[in-house]
Amino acid sequence: MPLAKLPRPARLRVRSYATTTGSRPPLSGLSATAKSKAEQISKEWKGTSATGENTKNFIGGEFVESKADKWIDVVDPATQTLLTRVPETTSSEFEQAVSAASQAYKTWSRSSVLTRQRFVMELQHQLRQHGDAIASSIVLEQGKTYPDAQGDLLRGLQVVETACGIPSALMGQTIEVSKDMDTSTRRLPLGVCASIAPFNFPAMIPLWTIPMALATGNTLILKPSERDPGAAMIIAELCKRAGLPEGVLNVIHGTVPTVNAICDHPTIKAISFVGGDRAGKHIYERGRATGKRVQANLGAKNHAVLMPDANKNHALNSIIGAAFGAAGQRCMAISVAVLVGTAQSWIPELVERAQKLKVNQGFEQGADLGPVISPAAKQRITGLIASAEEEGGVIALDGRGYQVPGYPDGNWVGPTVIEATTTMRCYREEIFGPVLIVIKADTLDDALAIINENKYGNGTAIFTQSGATARKFEREVEVGQVGVNVPIPVPLPMFSWSGNKASFLGDIPFYGRHGIDFYTQNKTTTSLWKAEDAIGNKASVDMPTHH
């Protein structure tokens, strides 16, 4: 339940802000490990670079240098070192990608389901074999720790592995509806589809769409985030190595002009999007206006309820990991902890454990979380922390001004814990950083009311040792994905994504059975072949005379 203004602490721990100095020349600011990884990526992969060269388009099965006149710098968020330059794909290049996908659809859609299954099976082998390159690219461009980057890939790889069962998933239905009359329904692909991926999961989100779209017989145009496209470019090359015909997958780049081109092009039949509210609503409305199917995963404010009877050690460790992992840049991060009754006394220990987390560059040994994606993101996050202070919140742990030895220019924000109320800006807005908001509630009913009044519905969790409490919470909470003693209840890909309310726009969610539904359309055929019309019931063995 909402609280009155909280008393200010006697003393707030405030540190000076770290500053950034603009991008450094390629390789100049990287550690020895990061430099080695960057050089290896640039040497071994055709479509991307981590040593300052340009990222390419992938059109018609070839990596093509863009003729763009606008380029976007991709920098290491821990050092501001220039890694690559990403083009704002030109309108001509975009048309080439659509044309290549359209041409490839004519043959790929008619290929056997076993051919498409073999591609998916070979892709999972390639992904496992080259996982280090993908994870290293994510560390350099996005800032995740290396183990977290491996997890990014693994969760996408699980979708690929599930798509290996595509023959069973595409099975249709047939019934004899009358004498000699059959009605059958089968799933057919849509055509050319598009996927627009976010910066926070450079491998997982492309792998939510690539195997599902292609295994069902569609062709795909992928636009990775312009902030960290390297993982997607490596995946595209692995698709080619896995035997994918040219034009079935195309990768283009850019910002609003490219997104609008995807939404407006009449050849594109469906769009899959993961990202923020503003972009998601724009893409959904603009895409739907041109008759496209659209699935759009938007913002979130995920609550975890800690009951007094919870396993304290498990609950606190789970909350810490889910709130601060990936620097809080996950759409399923726990960003609000609702402490019920006497569990409110756990706040000091929660703060103590969060304070022990190690913030560092992603290749550094023992790093628990890395930098946030950009100086602008850092400024927005620290601004929201400051707003809590101004509105009477208690900053129990202040991550502003966090300094990492050896990395003075990183986008660092340390773990932050704020005791707040539901009326404060830091609660109402998605922070998307390593900030945990703590709300107090007297009862489970109060906790449920807080969650259900929030506009978002991506995920939630409860920590309790009572089955009855868990059952009541699961039934009454108005959120699509619920964890019981599980902090990040993202469904494995044999299920489907089920975030709801303001966290999702569209009718058909991602991956699993519903992912098959999104990328296919049904065709029903009724046939009449009368048995009595058959003539000749015995083969002739006489010499044919043709007269």
Beta strands, then each sheet from edge to edge (+ up, - down):
strand 1: 57-59
strand 2: 62-64
strand 3: 71-75
strand 4: 82-87
strand 5: 173-178
strand 6: 181-189
strand 7: 192-196
strand 8: 219-223
strand 9: 249-251
strand 10: 268-274
strand 11: 293-297
strand 12: 302-306
strand 13: 334-340
strand 14: 394-397
strand 15: 416-419
strand 16: 435-441
strand 17: 456-457
strand 18: 460-463
strand 19: 482-484
strand 20: 500-501
strand 21: 504-505
strand 22: 520-528
sheet 1: 1+ 2-
sheet 2: 3+ 4-
sheet 3: 5+ 6- 22+
sheet 4: 9+ 8+ 7+ 10+ 11+ 21-
sheet 5: 14+ 15- 16- 13- 12- 18- 19-
sheet 6: 17+ 20-
end
